[in-house]
Amino acid sequence: MGSTFQIPATMRAAQYHASDNQVHVNTVPVPKPKPYELLVKTLCCSLCRSDLMNFESDEVGIKPKGDNVPPITMGHEAAGVIVGVGPDCGTKFKIGDEVGFLPSANVCFECEGCQTHPMWCTAYEGGCKNPGHSADGFFQEYIAIHHRNAMVLPSGLSAVEAAPLFCAGVTSYHGIADLPFEEPEGKWLAIIGCGGLGHLGIQYAKAKGYRVVGLDISDDQLAEATDCGADFVYNTLSDPDYVAKIKKVTSGGCHAVVNYTSSVAAYNRAPDVLRTNGVLMVVGHTQPRLTFSTIDIALGKYRIMGASNSTADNLPECINFSHKHGVHSHTTYYRSLDDIHEMVQLLTEGKVKGRLAIRFD
């Protein structure tokens, strides 16, 4: 693997320890990339709400099982600069390029499952490994990444600014872009959860021409929603009349509601703000399973769809759209891996506006 950078033998990494259910900053070896991998010097890694699933019960099955589980480096939302290119990575990448990448490992990119989402890859034993959960993630100084997961950033978009787009951005984007409306201009869209994902979703929705209602239980998050362009905002916890108000301002209800939260209660109330045959877009992951009325679905009271952080093949669509329309994450930056403890605490307590990230540059 060619490189003009001085690459050390060891690095620091923020790692989740199952033994005490805590994160520790450890010294670990710098990864040795495989022939199809890029070696990337991390310039920024941001913290996602799903990173906290390490510390919670595991009903969705993303955490490694068994005794004596080794520490796992946290994080799955990062960007950096290439310092090494494997011989099987082709000619698209070169040393010095700033890149972002999707979080998936142990996948083939070719099977029928991968065409929907790498989580469903059937090519390799053990299936897809999720960085930050079942494989080492990105809160470390160097990352080895499959070249198929990566893209060179558009000119003028820095890795530090772009890092949150490679999970929060693509997830938020597809929650909006995958709605079944060929002409979104003027349609009403409710966004539940106006924080790390939702504040981006509002920007994408406005860029596509939707009129937006922001819903949250935090007045601070609702202020963020207004700053991002939401036409109306309502606190669903403190305003008992929010459904009636939404029905009035939208002349009958929203055409779609996108839920970016992990709240079962939010999902249960989401159909209330929809007009007949509206769309409930499922994006946020709950630990418990959801229930719904078969009559509602069969008779078209509302429809259910889902969106995710997508596939490597359509990754550029979101990143280029974000750059073109000036969609960006409202990010608070830290400068040391040792700050990961404060970041986790703030996110756990729900005291975060936008995203939290560590800069390594």
QUINORZI-V349107 format. One line per field, one symbol per residue. phi: phi as a letter, one per 40 degrees, with the letter a starting at -180 (. if undefined). A space follows every 10 residues. Layout:
# QUINORZI-V349107
phi = ???
This chain:
# QUINORZI-V349107
phi = .cabccbccb acacbcbccb fbbbcbcbcc cbccdcbccb ccbabbcbdc cccdcbcbcc gcccbhcfcc dbccgaaaaa bcbabccbcg bcbadhccbb accaagbcgb cdccccaddb cbcbcggcbc dgbbadcbca cbbcbccccb acccdgbccc ccdcccadcc ccdccccccc bcbcdgccbc bcgbcdcccc dccccccchc cbbcbabbcc cccccccchd cabaccccbc bcccccdccb fhhccabbbc cbcccccccd cccccdgcbc ccbccccccc bacccdcccg cabbbbaacg bccbdddccc cdcccgcacc bcbbbadccd cccccccccg bbbgbbabcb c
